[in-house]
Amino acid sequence: MKQLSLNIVNKSNSEIVASSSYDYKIELIKKIGSDDIDNILNISKDLSKIYGKRLIISEDNILKYFNKDTLPFIARYKNKIIGYIIGVPLEYFSQESWSHFDTNINKKNTIYTYAFFMKKKYRKKGGFSKTLKMIYLNWAKKKGFKYVSGHVSEGISKKFSKNTEIIKIFPNWYGLNKPYEYYRRML
């Protein structure tokens, strides 16, 4: 690893917030360690096939999303990271033009779902993804957030709760050549 390793502890400091008898755990990462960084970066490489390299977790931005001001959760199954979800206060993105379509910008009441990814092998199996997302949403609510927002492919947000609103549809989200909707829903 580059110079990043100079600022990173060896072992992540995390809190297990949920676990099952099937060796599935969800952890809130308080401080990311070198023991988990490579796994997260490898999972992110799968995302690059979908979103390109600019929109994934990398060595250059991992500390921006895994820190004390964000809500980064990892899912472990049999002691291996199989997925993660990262919530970031909307205000982190105040310099992004898309954030200004959200009337909650600067109200400190919205958590933006920056990334939600589960390894393909574990999607739609055993409730891994559903449990991870439920824990994340509950923690966001406990932290005082009233809303969750994010960008998803057009049509996906209609599968969320009834109180989900589409704030704006972006016809070509970051050069992906397909429409993405920016949604917000009440927690």
Secondary structure, DSSP 8 states (H G I E B T S, - for coil): --GGGGGSBSS-EEEEEEE-TTSEEEEEEEE-BHHHHHHHHHHHHHHHHHH-GGGS--TTTHHHHSSTTSEEEEEEETTEEEEEEEEEEGGGGTTSGGGGG-TTTTSS-EEEEEEEEE-GGGTTSTTHHHHHHHHHHHHHHHTT--EEEEEEETTGGGGS-TTEEEEEEETTGGG-SS-EEEEEEE-
